[in-house]
Amino acid sequence: MMFKYNCLKFLTSGKVKDLYDMDQEHLKFHFSDRVSAFDVKFHQDIPRKGEILCKFAEFWFNQLSVTNHFVRRMSDNEMIVKKMSMIPMECVVRGFFYGSMIGRWKKGEVTLPDGTDTTMAAKLPIPVFDPTTKSEHDVPVDKSTALKMNLVSEEQYDWLEVTSIEIYKKMAKIADDAGFILADLKLEFGILDGVITLGDSIGPDEYRLWPKSSYKVGKIQDAYDKQLLRDWLVANGFQKQFDNARNSGKEPIAPQIPEDIISKMTQRYVAAYENITGHKI
């Protein structure tokens, strides 16, 4: 497949990816080293992050049997994908009682499976489909809300729930074999030639990954993903500052990320990739 790289047209920059128009059917994703957390963009980069995200996405797309929009990787941090109409709902699957699910459960906003252990980081009896809107600030939705908002049809919702959980189970098995726990996962889908198709990317910005060796119920887990930054922000009161700023109608100000956190994130992203894929960076 041939592409005219000199005709690329820049389209937009997301939190991490830059998108370029290649032709009528294809886009180029450029994965940057940028990082965001709690919908706040930081001014510092995480070295090698873009490379790991790009190569992880290639690995996962090739591992999964579901139809996806991946074509091929162009370089360490660029890939070609097929254009499609994105479904405005992010498909989140949770396998463990952790993160925002805890606070939402305490407020009565989440229904848990029977027999759930509500200790932090406990494994759920079954994976839970917990989708959100796809917006600047994602909002959790259940099936009835998703249908009322016209995010998806009932048939689409049911398919996305079953398929997302199947993908989570497949990825969790691969991670488990490599010594990791896949705690949760965010997937995005679109419509391509009338078929629901897996899209966007899949990597440490889309899931929580914990080493099995240090996993222990009831505590904050070692994060081999973006959660490492989130945990530092929470521990130092920055998440609360972000919330207060937004409640006051102001834009949150990103703090400086300590160099040791930046270095640790790079090391853990690389370690996770190498251990799960068997490929060296």
Summary of the structure (lengths in Angstrom):
residues: 281
radius of gyration: 18.6
end to end distance: 26.4
largest distance: 57.4
contacts: 840
relative contact order: 0.16
helix: 34%
strand: 27%
